[in-house]
Amino acid sequence: MTGQSINRQSKRVLVFGASGTIGQAVVRALAQGGYEGVGVMRRSADNEALAAELDRDGCAVHFADVTDRPAIAEAFARARPEAVISCLASRSGAPRDADRIDFQANLDVLDEAEAAGVRQFVLLSAICVQKPRLAFQHAKLRFERRLQVSGLTWSIVRPTAFFKSLSGQVERVKAGKPFLLFGDGELTRCKPISDADLARFIVGCIDDPARHRCILPIGGPGPAISPREQGAMLFELAGKAPRFRSMTPGLFRLIAALLSPFAPISDWMAEKREYMRIAHYYATQSMLVWDVEASEYSEDATPEFGRDTLQEHYRYLLDSHAKPEA
Ligand SMILES: NC(=O)c1ccc[n+]([C@@H]2O[C@H](COP(=O)([O-])OP(=O)(O)OC[C@H]3O[C@@H](n4cnc5c(N)ncnc54)[C@H](OP(=O)(O)O)[C@@H]3O)[C@@H](O)[C@H]2O)c1
């Protein structure tokens, strides 16, 4: 384990998925909040560089692979945490990977947490599991249900869209290309939340009883925004005349249908079909709370948290030479 000296007064929190976008932010937010955060990540060249960076910022790291159950047990034995935060997520969303990480790895972490006498578990999930159609959503939901019947104090955080997911076209706009839209660009809306604001919300779950044993949908500062509005904002900040090009999301559905006959006989085809289904889902579903009675997404019912705005983030990306995260 690398990192900060041990302060016995503060609560020790083990963070799984600490190398991910939100996991990193959570490890930093724990340090800022006076907790003893220990980030768990698998060993790789990138993660070793990240661990050194976190170490310089006073955050501790433990290397363990979450697909290796004894390694998870060792992480608990060494850190002896009082609470766990899981920001683990399949990087691909492919069915097998989702089952292995979003469900099984989280379950192994939960089982080892219980065995180690840990009393609290905060899970980073996703708002889209409220309308589950995709393999990774079902895997997340299966784990959410297991967590809720565990003996631990749990909080399930279901955020809307992250800034990185809405920044993929910054380079296109900088290069003078049109902003790509599905349909008229008004098919979906979301309340984007920054990594730092979401991390503060997640860490806030530890000592706020109002967030215990709760499913917590959460977005950033409103109002909700559509893809067309995101594009318009980008062009305005870049000082360029808006240019849009529209595509039909039906294309994804068509390709998925064409791949379907091959999915039962080819894992590769099954994965490609799932990627098309994922693309169609995000092109057509809002990342807002689903109002079951009204049978529509509700901006008003989607809670807001934090201060950072997408506009500031776009301005930063346009002004700096920083490339948006994939
Ligand atoms: N993107 C959005 O707009 C959005 C919105 C709402 C909710 N969410 C949800 O938020 C969650 C976290 O998102 P994120 O962007 O922070 O995720 P991310 O950057 O992809 O991080 C995933 C984490 O899981 C780890 N991981 C994945 N596969 C692994 C494996 N096979 N073995 C060991 N570790 C593995 C990664 O480790 P490595 O670094 O070693 O790969 C990384 O630490 C996801 O559940 C996502 O569905 C996302």
The ligand as a MOL file (V3000), in Angstrom:
LIG
                    3D

  0  0  0     0  0            999 V3000
M  V30 BEGIN CTAB
M  V30 COUNTS 48 52 0 0 0
M  V30 BEGIN ATOM
M  V30 1 N -20.7790 7.6320 -18.5150 0
M  V30 2 C -21.9110 8.1160 -18.0400 0
M  V30 3 O -22.4310 9.1460 -18.5030 0
M  V30 4 C -22.5900 7.4240 -16.8880 0
M  V30 5 C -23.7710 7.9570 -16.4020 0
M  V30 6 C -24.3790 7.3610 -15.2970 0
M  V30 7 C -23.8070 6.2470 -14.7170 0
M  V30 8 N -22.6570 5.7320 -15.2290 0 CHG=1
M  V30 9 C -22.1070 4.5570 -14.5520 0
M  V30 10 O -21.0240 4.9520 -13.7070 0
M  V30 11 C -20.1720 3.8480 -13.5050 0
M  V30 12 C -18.7120 4.2330 -13.5210 0
M  V30 13 O -18.3980 4.9690 -14.6490 0
M  V30 14 P -16.9140 5.4170 -14.9320 0
M  V30 15 O -16.9930 6.2690 -16.1440 0
M  V30 16 O -16.2370 5.9360 -13.7090 0 CHG=-1
M  V30 17 O -16.2670 3.9960 -15.3230 0
M  V30 18 P -14.8220 3.7070 -15.8990 0
M  V30 19 O -14.0240 4.9430 -16.0140 0
M  V30 20 O -14.9920 2.8400 -17.1070 0
M  V30 21 O -14.1720 2.8250 -14.7060 0
M  V30 22 C -14.4550 1.4760 -14.5270 0
M  V30 23 C -13.6350 0.9340 -13.3730 0
M  V30 24 O -13.8560 -0.4930 -13.2700 0
M  V30 25 C -12.6100 -1.1690 -13.4130 0
M  V30 26 N -12.7240 -2.3980 -14.1860 0
M  V30 27 C -13.4340 -2.5810 -15.3220 0
M  V30 28 N -13.2300 -3.8240 -15.8020 0
M  V30 29 C -12.3690 -4.4300 -14.9480 0
M  V30 30 C -11.7740 -5.7180 -14.8940 0
M  V30 31 N -12.0080 -6.6510 -15.8280 0
M  V30 32 N -10.9450 -6.0090 -13.8600 0
M  V30 33 C -10.6820 -5.0660 -12.9250 0
M  V30 34 N -11.2070 -3.8220 -12.9170 0
M  V30 35 C -12.0460 -3.5160 -13.9130 0
M  V30 36 C -11.7040 -0.2260 -14.1920 0
M  V30 37 O -10.3660 -0.5980 -13.9810 0
M  V30 38 P -9.2260 -0.3220 -15.1130 0
M  V30 39 O -8.9580 1.1570 -15.0660 0
M  V30 40 O -8.0520 -1.1100 -14.6570 0
M  V30 41 O -9.8030 -0.7690 -16.4280 0
M  V30 42 C -12.1170 1.1150 -13.5890 0
M  V30 43 O -11.5020 1.3050 -12.3490 0
M  V30 44 C -20.5910 2.8230 -14.5410 0
M  V30 45 O -21.3180 1.8530 -13.8300 0
M  V30 46 C -21.5020 3.5420 -15.4810 0
M  V30 47 O -22.5030 2.6920 -15.9930 0
M  V30 48 C -22.0450 6.3010 -16.2940 0
M  V30 END ATOM
M  V30 BEGIN BOND
M  V30 1 1 1 2
M  V30 2 2 2 3
M  V30 3 1 2 4
M  V30 4 1 4 5
M  V30 5 2 4 48
M  V30 6 2 5 6
M  V30 7 1 6 7
M  V30 8 2 7 8
M  V30 9 1 8 9
M  V30 10 1 8 48
M  V30 11 1 9 10
M  V30 12 1 9 46
M  V30 13 1 10 11
M  V30 14 1 11 12
M  V30 15 1 11 44
M  V30 16 1 12 13
M  V30 17 1 13 14
M  V30 18 2 14 15
M  V30 19 1 14 16
M  V30 20 1 14 17
M  V30 21 1 17 18
M  V30 22 2 18 19
M  V30 23 1 18 20
M  V30 24 1 18 21
M  V30 25 1 21 22
M  V30 26 1 22 23
M  V30 27 1 23 24
M  V30 28 1 23 42
M  V30 29 1 24 25
M  V30 30 1 25 26
M  V30 31 1 25 36
M  V30 32 1 26 27
M  V30 33 1 26 35
M  V30 34 2 27 28
M  V30 35 1 28 29
M  V30 36 1 29 30
M  V30 37 2 29 35
M  V30 38 1 30 31
M  V30 39 2 30 32
M  V30 40 1 32 33
M  V30 41 2 33 34
M  V30 42 1 34 35
M  V30 43 1 36 37
M  V30 44 1 36 42
M  V30 45 1 37 38
M  V30 46 2 38 39
M  V30 47 1 38 40
M  V30 48 1 38 41
M  V30 49 1 42 43
M  V30 50 1 44 45
M  V30 51 1 44 46
M  V30 52 1 46 47
M  V30 END BOND
M  V30 END CTAB
M  END
